[in-house]
Amino acid sequence: MNQDSPTPAEETIVLRGARFNVHAMSLVGNDGQTYIREVIRHPGAVVILPLLDADTIVMIENQRPTVGETLLELPAGTRESEEPAEQTAIRELREETGYQATSMTLLHEFYSAPGICDELMHLYVARDLTLGAHAREATEKIENHIATRGEIRQWIAEGRIRDAKTLVGLYAFLAGEW
């Protein structure tokens, strides 16, 4: 944190959730005033770029009740307490798609929404995939969707990809960063 930034004075939990908590953070501003900001404290998550080959990846069509849409996404999920990010990536890839990877490589780390949340996302590239049975949660309505590099470019240009973590992963894929 730079010296010109407000410094946290205290935090109190205002909501305990199953996956994250909401805290009220008391900040002292540069003007000496105290300000209250709500912040989501999150255990972190992963997003996976599953490569079938250099030009083809596994995506999912994921029904998202929070936005009332089915989104085209990369597989992803929240870390369990104390679970290493790579283990989360291995677990979530199998649970959501049925694929297992021989190789899982960390590509990037980024914050999903640092203005309101401390969720740190870990972007992994999954290689040498083998298809098996998925193990989706009861509330997940997900379908696998195989996508080519050309389709991804078209979908991004058309605005069909609207999920931020997926855009980060797909731009890395299109840039050949993997």
Secondary structure, DSSP 8 states (H G I E B T S, - for coil): --TTS-EEEEEEEEEE-SS-EEEEEEEE-TTS-EEEEEEEE---EEEEEEEEETTEEEEEEEEETTTTEEEEE--EEE--TT--HHHHHHHHHHHHH-EEEEEEEEEEEEES-TTTB--EEEEEEEEEEEE------TT--EEEEEEEHHHHHHHHHHT----HHHHHHHHHHHTT--
